[in-house]
Structure formats: structure tokens, C-alpha cells
């Protein structure tokens, strides 16, 4: 029997479809299609609860899987393409936003 666990999913950039050409500064190989994001969240929602990163780190011995989602760099496509998907699954997200290139 697998005991419930905690998981953090990290997403970087999103695109409309697989094989999409380079979009701004992010190449397609570092982007996930919105369709695949939706499929992943749908599958995960069958056995896990989406929670904030704060809740994930403060929960002790959860009864079900707990999954927190983070987005790196603050790309616009996280908001325009991803937010509707995250809202559909009532998945809280933590954004780590860069203010400039290093």
C-alpha cells in the first residue's frame, strides 16, 4: 500500500500546442501545451487535493495526496493560457517572478 505523499509540480512556460514555435524568450522544449497541462491536472485530481505551497509545507501526515503548483519566471503565458486551467481544477498556484534577466 502506498502511503499518501506530498508533491510540488513546477511549471515554467505554457504554449497552445505541442510543436509550437519559439515564443518570446522561451523555447518550446521548456514549454508545456495547455492540452497536456489539462490532462495532467485532470489525472492528478482523481487521487490528490491541490493545495497552496504554504498548506503543503505545513500539513503533517495527509490522508490524501497533497499537490502544490509553482510557476517560474512569471511568463505572460502562465496567466493567459494557464490560469483558466488552474481555476477549472481549483488549484492554487505560487508564482515566482523574475524582475529582469540575470
Secondary structure as UniProt FT lines:
FT   STRAND          6..11
FT   STRAND          13..15
FT   TURN            18..19
FT   TURN            24..25
FT   HELIX           28..30
FT   STRAND          31..33
FT   HELIX           34..45
FT   TURN            46..47
FT   STRAND          48..50
FT   HELIX           53..58
FT   STRAND          65..73
FT   HELIX           76..77
FT   HELIX           78..82
FT   HELIX           83..88
FT   TURN            89..90
FT   STRAND          93..97
//
